[in-house]
């Protein structure tokens, strides 16, 4: 499938890129990071205009994200369950809703480019949690165009080492994700210990 997607972008340019990233943003598992890097390589070869490439990738991703948000807000649990089944995934929507509420706008921004595998599920959870759509749109546009600009630019500048670059970025993404999880767990542990101390202090005061 990767070869077919890359061939489609090579043959049809920005329109094909637009359609593929829009589909992926809804939740279909496609190698978008690799596609953007290869698009950057095409830009370096003069096959595609850089601004058209970034614009097509950014707008396509935003429209796909808004579709996911709309499904979460108005589709209901049954539609979301069916959608996750079609894509071969089962999402814990309550956990994702909690993440969407806790992370807010910066979380939406981060899942557009840094933690992109979580993006489609955060879209659904933001919709079901009724996160304000104008705030969602702001952070989504900022994140998706950042994503397109970063990876297309990397492919442009490192066009002769595309696959090596993709491998490094994949490892780096997981390392950053692990670090973020560790920080979140550490914060939760400290908060729990702080609450326990407060409760013990109140009990000691009542005992006196």
N, C-alpha and C positions, 0 to 999 in steps of 0.2 A: 504493500500500500504506500509506503514511503516514496518509492520510485514513481508511482503513479501521481502522487500529489506534487512532487517536485517537477515532474514532466508537465503537469497541468499549468503550474505557475510559470515555467519556462516558456510554454507555448502561448498562453493566454494573458500572462502578465498580471497587472493589478486587479482586474475583475475576478480572476481565479483566486488570488490571494484573499480578496475581500470575502468571497463565499466560503472558503475553507476555514478562515479564522472565526467567522460568524457561527458556523456549525460547531466548531470546537468549543466556543464560548458557552453554548447551550448545554454542553456536557458530553459530546461525543469525544472519546479519547483519541486525539490526533497529535502528532509530534510538532506542535506549533513552534516551540523554541528552535528546533532544527530547521523548520521551514523558514523562519525569519532570518536565521543565520545564512542559510543558502540564498535567500533573497538578497541579502547584503552582498554576497559574493557575485550575484548576477548584476547588481548595481555597479560593482567595481569593473565588470566587463562591459558595461554600457548597454546591457540588455534591458534594464529597467531604470526609470527615473527615481532617484531617492525619495523625493517629496511625494510622488504618487504612491510609492511603496509604503512609506510610513503612514500616509493618509488612508490608504485602503486597509491596511492592517489595523490601524487605530479605530476607524469608523466601523469596520466589520465586527471587531471585538466588542465594541460598545453596544451595538445593536443586538448581538448575541447575548450579552450580559443582561440587557434590558428585557429580552425575551425570557430569560431565566428568572429574573426578578418578578415579571408579570405572572409567570406560571406559579411561583411560590405565593404570590399575594392573592391571586384570584382562582388558581387552579384547584386548590384543596389538596388534602393529604392523599386521596386516591390517585389523582393525576401524578403527584410527585412520586408515589410508590411505583406506579406503572412506568414512569420515565426512568427511574433508577434501575428498574428491572430490565428495560430495553437496553440500557448501556452496560449491563452486567455488573452493577454496583449496588450496594445497599448502604445508604447514608443514615446515620443517627441524626435525624433532623433536629431533635431537641438539643443535642449537644452542639450542633452547628448554630442553632438559634442563640444558644448561650454565648458561643464564640462571637457571633455577629453583634450581639448587644454589648459584650465586654470590650471587643476590639474597636467598634465604631468605625468612623471614617478611615483612620489610619490602617485598620485591619483590611478594609476593602482595598485600599491602595496597595498594601503589601501583597495581597493575593492576586493582584493583576499581573505582577512580574516576578516577585521574589518567591512566593509560595503559590505559584500558579495552579498546581494540581487541586488546591482547595477552592479555586475561584468559582467554578460552576455551583458548588454546594453552598458557598457563601452567598451567591446570588439568590438561590432558592430560599435560604434561611433568612436573608434580609427581607425578602418579600413576605414570608410567613410571619416574621416578627414585626411587620409594618414599619420597617425603617424608612424615614422620609425619603421619597423618591428623588427629590431635588438634591439632597445631600448624597444619596447613592450615586446619582448621575455625575455630580462634581468629582467625587473621589474616583469613580470609575473611569471617567474621561482622562483625568490626570494620570492614573495608573496605567491604562491601556496605551496611551501615547508614549509614556515613559518606556513601557515594555517594547513597543515597536521601535522606538528610536534607539534604545540600547542595543538590542540584538541585531537589528539591521546594520547599525554602525559597526558592531563587532565583526559581523560577516564581511562588511565592506573593507575594513582595515586588515583583517586576517583571512582574506579570501583563499589563500593557498594552504590554510591549515584548518579548514572548516570542521572536519570530524574530530580532530584533536581538541579544538576549542569547545565543541559540543560536549565531549567527554569531561573536560575540566569543569565546565559550567554545571554539568549534572552533579558531579561530586561536591562542588561548592554549594549548590542549592541544598543538598541533603545535610551538609555540615552546618549551614546557617539555620536550617529548620530544626536540627537537633539542639543547637545552641539556644534558639528561641524557646523550645519546649523546656529545656533545662532552666532557663530564666523564669518562665511562667510557673513551673513547679516549685522553684525556690521561693518565688514571691508568695505563692499560695501557702507554702510551709511556714514562712515567716509570719504571714497574716494569721494562720491558725495558732501558732505559738503565742502571738501577741494577744489574741482573743482569750486563749486559755489563761494567760497571766492576769488579764483583766478580770475574768470570772473568779479566779482564785483570790484576787485582791478583794472583790466584793464579798465573797464568802467569809473571808477573814474579818472584814469590817462588821458584817452581820453577827458573827460569832462573838465579837467584843460587845 
